[in-house]
Amino acid sequence: MNRRSGQAPSGARDLERYAGLFARRTRSMKSSAMRDLMAITERPEVISLAGGLPDTSTFPPDSYAALMAQVASESCARALQYGPTEGLAAVKRSVVQVMTEEGTPVDPDDVLMTTGGQQVIDLVCKALIDPGDVIVAEAPTYPGAIPAFLAYEADVVQIAMDSDGMRIDELEQTLDRLEEQGRRPKFIYTIPTFQNPGGVTMSLPRRQRLVALAQERELLVLEDNPYGLLRYEGEALPTLRALEQGTIAREEASFVIYLGTFSKILSPGARLGWTVAPRPVLEKLNVGKASTDLCSSPMTQYFVAAYFDSGQWGPYLRSLRSIYRRRRDAMLDALAEHFGPELEWTRPQGGLFLWVNLPHYIDTTDLLARALGENVAFVPGASAYVDGRGGSAMRLNFSGVTEERIHEGVRRIGQVVREQIFLYGTLTGQRPVAPRADPADEPAGEAARRQAGARLADVLHLPRRPASDRRAGTGEDG
Amino acid sequence: MSRVAVLKGGRSLERQVSLKSGARVEDALDRLGHEPIPIDVGADLVARLRDERAEVAFVALHGRDGEDGTVQELLELVGIPYTGSGVSACVRSADKVLAKHTMLDAGIPTPEFYSFTETAFSELGAADALPAIEERLDFPIVVKPAGQGSALGIRFARSAGDVPAALVAAFSYDRKVLLERHITGRDLAVSVIDDPGGQPQALPVVEAVPQEEEFYDFEARYEIGRTRFICPADLDAAATDGAQEMSLAVYRLFGCFGFARVDLMHDEGGDLQVLEVNPIPGLTETSLLPQAAEAAGLGFDEVVERLLARARERGPAGAGVREG
């Protein structure tokens, strides 16, 4: 029986042959130990607080069926056909609705529909980045943006955050330093609202300062805003794009590239996002997109348009907010109960993630291996940095699993962390805090939360790890 | 034609590598005219083995459960012949501490080491012994989990200050770790495969040369271009013979079957020291055993066929295997 006949075995020498053909940029596209570890998190028995998955389980199957039937009856031929690169007018109306909801009115002609928000990041790099060009990002930044930046051989410079988001003073110092070196960043990448992975939100004064800075220095800012409508408490803040539009005269140049997506408010499976950009930039992005995929799927564009026209999105979004708010609260309660005083975490007002700092001697990539032994997973912090920082931090997601599983997952992580803290204590002769087998012995939730709140400003300040601390091996496989 | 269950994946930390090894084995089985039955091992393993009526199992698992005798034990109970070493060889080689003691007892050189369980530190005050260990082993000291097959969790402690965090890291992977003297020298691997007559044959020596970093890390092993593998290694005939003979001695000592890979250091004085033996070497495109086999003129399909033939010769497990 020969299902796949005739193909020669590809051995190491064949790979060497391919290796000579790979573009230089693939050298930075590394698979990693972390990815190998993450492969295990997909197993069903694992409580994964790692992914960034929205909960799509409450979307009514009847609505889905009705919308698809409507697309079939009203737009069958067009849905099955290629569409314009910039996107269908019908779905751009949905984009206008969503952006208006966020106080950011937009002209549909300024919108380019994309295959998920991720494509915007890729297209912006494709249009702007030559090898060695500087991209400024937050520290930590969206782990999924880093491979895109590196694939275009960008030099990524990361700016520290605190509880008010990116430190604009540090940004200015960095820009000055770069200018002295004759280097001008091509763009500043920021997730101002419910930042991934930090969970913090950029304050209004910092937003204003960042927009002004972009104008003064004529620097592009890529504003990534997937979670803006997922606010569970507090007052909504204007987007950078809205602030800029409110301050510049009509004929003045804009420097904000806005990134939006339906992934978190409707469905990541729709693979539909968009960008709003200054016209000359938008044209380059359009050309770049045409060469990548001609257009985003008209099928899903019609589906999304039908969904927004039906008026269901308001109630659905409210239901998502209420589910995620409960899950966030469940996670904060669980953290207060199961994570000891040595740990600090952010308290997001919305979004999907929060960030936890552990003692410096705990490497969260190694810790993940131990956590996986307890069938629980998180994202190690190092994946949110390009420079080796973040090794003692982790990102936790609270949108993808139930409150019960959040509590159990956090309990298990807390247990393995306590074991490591205790072990380190015995190794160094520091007064060990005995691992608590019974979570009931934990400090009261409120006290711990107050303490966490008080130190919040320091949470995202992370010391650079010494090079000697890097993981290394003598090399054996299999 | 045989129905061959290819056991791969699982939940070992080397899941990804194992999936690649398994996929490659499946392709080879296809070309050889067999019927591969891919099984990502999980809670339904025993049921699947019975339901699929596999005649033989190809174990393409690495790390925990697959390489430590667990799956082999199950296969013996189910009565399906399987490729590679039996339970005893797997148990003794997968535990690096047990393996090193086995070698020392047999007079095979291995770097000096000390091993501790987590409870030794938490309950027996082993931390007080660290300064003495550090004095005896000299820095840098290699800190490893005892039971992790890949390079995950391996740290180099360059000073006493590095040791606690290195131990915490290693204990993330296993409840037992070892602190080992670091050997400066050349990193060699000798793969051994049984010839058609059942005699172990040492394949050409592979030398791993890290390209970028002082110590190459876990990722580098599986990435083209980050570690250069030289095969056959540029060694004189005596050194080559020495490495191959020592690897054959290790293979026999552990009672390996079918194939295995022995990792050694060729130190600056020209002496050999054995680091470990891998009962199920990686079978990916960049893995060392397939490269060495290729250098010996042995194609991947032939490697797979030989292993299957050996599995059939040994037959379906049981007492006989234990004694063999």
HADDOCK unambig.tbl for C-alpha pairs under 7 A between the chains (distance, minus, plus):
assign (segid A and resid 1 and name CA) (segid B and resid 30 and name CA) 6.69 0.50 0.50
assign (segid A and resid 1 and name CA) (segid B and resid 33 and name CA) 4.92 0.50 0.50
assign (segid A and resid 1 and name CA) (segid B and resid 34 and name CA) 6.28 0.50 0.50
assign (segid A and resid 1 and name CA) (segid B and resid 35 and name CA) 6.59 0.50 0.50
assign (segid A and resid 2 and name CA) (segid B and resid 30 and name CA) 5.28 0.50 0.50
assign (segid A and resid 2 and name CA) (segid B and resid 31 and name CA) 5.99 0.50 0.50
assign (segid A and resid 2 and name CA) (segid B and resid 33 and name CA) 5.78 0.50 0.50
assign (segid A and resid 3 and name CA) (segid B and resid 30 and name CA) 6.46 0.50 0.50
assign (segid A and resid 4 and name CA) (segid B and resid 30 and name CA) 6.66 0.50 0.50
assign (segid A and resid 5 and name CA) (segid B and resid 31 and name CA) 6.10 0.50 0.50
assign (segid A and resid 9 and name CA) (segid B and resid 300 and name CA) 6.89 0.50 0.50
assign (segid A and resid 10 and name CA) (segid B and resid 285 and name CA) 6.67 0.50 0.50
assign (segid A and resid 11 and name CA) (segid B and resid 285 and name CA) 5.05 0.50 0.50
assign (segid A and resid 12 and name CA) (segid B and resid 285 and name CA) 5.07 0.50 0.50
assign (segid A and resid 12 and name CA) (segid B and resid 286 and name CA) 5.35 0.50 0.50
assign (segid A and resid 12 and name CA) (segid B and resid 291 and name CA) 5.87 0.50 0.50
assign (segid A and resid 19 and name CA) (segid B and resid 224 and name CA) 6.70 0.50 0.50
assign (segid A and resid 31 and name CA) (segid B and resid 219 and name CA) 6.77 0.50 0.50
assign (segid A and resid 32 and name CA) (segid B and resid 219 and name CA) 5.27 0.50 0.50
assign (segid A and resid 33 and name CA) (segid B and resid 218 and name CA) 6.35 0.50 0.50
assign (segid A and resid 33 and name CA) (segid B and resid 219 and name CA) 5.77 0.50 0.50
assign (segid A and resid 36 and name CA) (segid B and resid 13 and name CA) 6.92 0.50 0.50
assign (segid A and resid 36 and name CA) (segid B and resid 14 and name CA) 6.96 0.50 0.50
assign (segid A and resid 36 and name CA) (segid B and resid 16 and name CA) 5.74 0.50 0.50
assign (segid A and resid 37 and name CA) (segid B and resid 13 and name CA) 6.03 0.50 0.50
assign (segid A and resid 39 and name CA) (segid B and resid 16 and name CA) 6.95 0.50 0.50
assign (segid A and resid 40 and name CA) (segid B and resid 11 and name CA) 6.03 0.50 0.50
assign (segid A and resid 361 and name CA) (segid B and resid 165 and name CA) 5.31 0.50 0.50
assign (segid A and resid 362 and name CA) (segid B and resid 165 and name CA) 6.94 0.50 0.50
assign (segid A and resid 363 and name CA) (segid B and resid 169 and name CA) 6.70 0.50 0.50
assign (segid A and resid 366 and name CA) (segid B and resid 153 and name CA) 6.49 0.50 0.50
assign (segid A and resid 366 and name CA) (segid B and resid 169 and name CA) 5.63 0.50 0.50
assign (segid A and resid 366 and name CA) (segid B and resid 172 and name CA) 5.69 0.50 0.50
assign (segid A and resid 367 and name CA) (segid B and resid 172 and name CA) 5.71 0.50 0.50
assign (segid A and resid 369 and name CA) (segid B and resid 172 and name CA) 6.22 0.50 0.50
assign (segid A and resid 369 and name CA) (segid B and resid 173 and name CA) 6.17 0.50 0.50
assign (segid A and resid 370 and name CA) (segid B and resid 172 and name CA) 4.82 0.50 0.50
assign (segid A and resid 370 and name CA) (segid B and resid 173 and name CA) 5.94 0.50 0.50
assign (segid A and resid 420 and name CA) (segid B and resid 168 and name CA) 6.32 0.50 0.50
assign (segid A and resid 423 and name CA) (segid B and resid 122 and name CA) 6.42 0.50 0.50
assign (segid A and resid 423 and name CA) (segid B and resid 168 and name CA) 6.88 0.50 0.50
assign (segid A and resid 424 and name CA) (segid B and resid 164 and name CA) 6.18 0.50 0.50
assign (segid A and resid 424 and name CA) (segid B and resid 168 and name CA) 6.48 0.50 0.50
assign (segid A and resid 426 and name CA) (segid B and resid 121 and name CA) 6.42 0.50 0.50
assign (segid A and resid 426 and name CA) (segid B and resid 122 and name CA) 6.17 0.50 0.50
assign (segid A and resid 426 and name CA) (segid B and resid 127 and name CA) 6.68 0.50 0.50
assign (segid A and resid 427 and name CA) (segid B and resid 121 and name CA) 6.85 0.50 0.50
assign (segid A and resid 427 and name CA) (segid B and resid 127 and name CA) 5.05 0.50 0.50
assign (segid A and resid 427 and name CA) (segid B and resid 164 and name CA) 5.65 0.50 0.50
assign (segid A and resid 428 and name CA) (segid B and resid 164 and name CA) 6.56 0.50 0.50
assign (segid A and resid 471 and name CA) (segid B and resid 154 and name CA) 6.83 0.50 0.50
assign (segid A and resid 471 and name CA) (segid B and resid 155 and name CA) 5.75 0.50 0.50
assign (segid A and resid 471 and name CA) (segid B and resid 217 and name CA) 6.69 0.50 0.50
assign (segid A and resid 472 and name CA) (segid B and resid 154 and name CA) 6.01 0.50 0.50
assign (segid A and resid 472 and name CA) (segid B and resid 155 and name CA) 5.54 0.50 0.50
assign (segid A and resid 472 and name CA) (segid B and resid 156 and name CA) 6.90 0.50 0.50
assign (segid A and resid 472 and name CA) (segid B and resid 215 and name CA) 5.79 0.50 0.50
assign (segid A and resid 472 and name CA) (segid B and resid 216 and name CA) 5.94 0.50 0.50
assign (segid A and resid 472 and name CA) (segid B and resid 217 and name CA) 4.30 0.50 0.50
assign (segid A and resid 472 and name CA) (segid B and resid 218 and name CA) 6.76 0.50 0.50
assign (segid A and resid 473 and name CA) (segid B and resid 151 and name CA) 4.90 0.50 0.50
assign (segid A and resid 473 and name CA) (segid B and resid 154 and name CA) 5.25 0.50 0.50
assign (segid A and resid 473 and name CA) (segid B and resid 155 and name CA) 6.59 0.50 0.50
assign (segid A and resid 473 and name CA) (segid B and resid 215 and name CA) 6.17 0.50 0.50
assign (segid A and resid 473 and name CA) (segid B and resid 216 and name CA) 5.78 0.50 0.50
assign (segid A and resid 473 and name CA) (segid B and resid 217 and name CA) 4.69 0.50 0.50
assign (segid A and resid 473 and name CA) (segid B and resid 218 and name CA) 6.05 0.50 0.50
assign (segid A and resid 474 and name CA) (segid B and resid 151 and name CA) 6.65 0.50 0.50
assign (segid A and resid 474 and name CA) (segid B and resid 215 and name CA) 6.59 0.50 0.50
assign (segid A and resid 474 and name CA) (segid B and resid 216 and name CA) 6.67 0.50 0.50
assign (segid A and resid 475 and name CA) (segid B and resid 151 and name CA) 5.73 0.50 0.50
assign (segid A and resid 475 and name CA) (segid B and resid 216 and name CA) 6.92 0.50 0.50
assign (segid A and resid 475 and name CA) (segid B and resid 217 and name CA) 7.00 0.50 0.50
assign (segid A and resid 475 and name CA) (segid B and resid 218 and name CA) 6.91 0.50 0.50
assign (segid A and resid 475 and name CA) (segid B and resid 221 and name CA) 6.74 0.50 0.50
assign (segid A and resid 476 and name CA) (segid B and resid 150 and name CA) 5.64 0.50 0.50
assign (segid A and resid 476 and name CA) (segid B and resid 151 and name CA) 6.10 0.50 0.50
assign (segid A and resid 477 and name CA) (segid B and resid 149 and name CA) 6.89 0.50 0.50
assign (segid A and resid 477 and name CA) (segid B and resid 150 and name CA) 5.11 0.50 0.50
assign (segid A and resid 477 and name CA) (segid B and resid 281 and name CA) 6.72 0.50 0.50
assign (segid A and resid 477 and name CA) (segid B and resid 282 and name CA) 5.90 0.50 0.50
assign (segid A and resid 478 and name CA) (segid B and resid 62 and name CA) 5.23 0.50 0.50
assign (segid A and resid 478 and name CA) (segid B and resid 149 and name CA) 6.69 0.50 0.50
assign (segid A and resid 478 and name CA) (segid B and resid 150 and name CA) 6.57 0.50 0.50
assign (segid A and resid 478 and name CA) (segid B and resid 278 and name CA) 7.00 0.50 0.50
assign (segid A and resid 478 and name CA) (segid B and resid 280 and name CA) 6.11 0.50 0.50
assign (segid A and resid 478 and name CA) (segid B and resid 281 and name CA) 4.38 0.50 0.50
assign (segid A and resid 478 and name CA) (segid B and resid 282 and name CA) 3.80 0.50 0.50
